[in-house]
Amino acid sequence: KIHHGIPVSWGQKTWNFWHQILDPDSDHVVIDRHALSAALGRQTTDKERGKLSQAKFYNEVAHAYRLAAEYLNVRPSTLQAIVWTYWRRTQAGKGHGFKETGVQTKYQFVTSSA
């Protein structure tokens, strides 16, 4: 099904990614397993990653990125891209996260649903 030119079956990640392509200055944040792991400062479980399909959980993680971006005076998408790239290059697959590297000291991402 199509609604206003957008496939209805798109999930949160795809929807937000599409918005980022259309308007890079928007406050949409793409949250995938790497962005979630980076936000929590550790590798996440399949169960935790599965929660990203729940709009409330996805939006809480995205909101944490927005708050951190505001604090750092950067766009949310810019912060997410920097964090995502750092995580993928240095932490993915190692079983640990930012807490061990000291990067996540000033602003900890923790959601109430985690």
C-alpha positions in Angstrom: 0.0 0.0 0.0 1.0 3.6 -0.7 0.0 6.6 1.4 1.0 10.0 0.1 3.7 8.4 -2.1 5.2 6.5 0.8 5.0 2.7 1.3 2.9 2.1 4.4 5.0 -1.0 5.3 8.1 1.1 6.0 9.4 0.8 9.5 10.8 3.6 11.7 14.4 3.3 10.4 13.5 3.4 6.7 10.9 6.2 7.3 13.5 8.3 9.1 16.3 7.5 6.6 13.9 8.6 3.7 13.2 11.9 5.5 17.0 12.5 6.0 17.5 12.1 2.3 14.7 14.5 1.5 15.6 17.1 4.1 19.1 16.7 5.7 18.3 19.6 8.0 15.3 17.8 9.6 15.4 16.4 13.1 14.8 12.8 12.0 17.3 10.4 13.4 18.0 6.9 11.9 18.3 4.4 14.7 19.6 0.9 13.8 21.3 -1.8 15.9 24.6 0.1 15.8 23.1 3.4 16.8 21.2 1.7 19.6 24.4 -0.1 20.8 26.4 3.1 20.7 23.6 5.0 22.6 23.6 2.3 25.4 27.3 2.0 25.4 27.5 -1.7 24.8 26.5 -4.4 22.4 22.8 -5.0 22.5 20.9 -8.3 22.6 18.6 -9.5 19.9 15.7 -8.8 22.3 16.8 -5.2 22.8 17.3 -4.7 19.1 13.8 -6.1 18.5 12.4 -3.3 20.5 13.4 -0.9 17.7 10.3 -2.1 15.9 8.2 -0.5 18.7 7.6 3.2 17.9 7.7 4.3 21.5 11.2 2.7 22.1 12.5 3.9 18.8 11.4 7.4 19.5 12.9 7.4 23.0 16.3 6.5 21.5 16.0 9.1 18.8 15.0 11.7 21.4 18.1 10.9 23.4 20.2 11.6 20.2 18.3 14.9 19.7 18.9 16.0 23.3 22.6 15.2 23.0 22.8 17.0 19.6 21.2 20.1 21.1 23.7 20.0 24.0 26.5 19.7 21.5 25.0 22.3 19.2 24.9 20.0 16.1 22.1 18.6 14.0 20.7 15.3 15.3 21.5 13.5 12.0 25.1 14.8 12.2 25.6 13.4 15.8 24.0 10.1 14.8 26.2 9.8 11.8 29.4 10.5 13.8 28.4 8.2 16.6 27.3 5.4 14.1 30.6 5.7 12.1 32.7 5.6 15.3 30.8 2.6 16.7 31.0 0.7 13.4 34.8 1.3 13.0 35.9 0.8 16.6 33.3 -1.1 18.7 31.0 -3.3 16.6 31.7 -6.9 17.3 33.9 -6.3 20.3 31.3 -6.9 22.9 31.8 -3.5 24.6 31.0 0.1 24.0 31.7 3.7 24.8 31.9 3.3 28.6 35.1 1.3 28.2 36.6 3.9 25.9 35.7 6.9 28.0 33.8 8.6 25.2 30.4 8.4 26.9 31.1 10.3 30.0 29.4 13.7 29.6 26.1 12.5 28.2 24.8 9.0 28.8 22.0 7.7 26.6 19.7 5.6 28.7 16.1 5.2 27.8 13.3 4.2 30.2 12.4 1.2 28.1 15.9 -0.2 27.9 
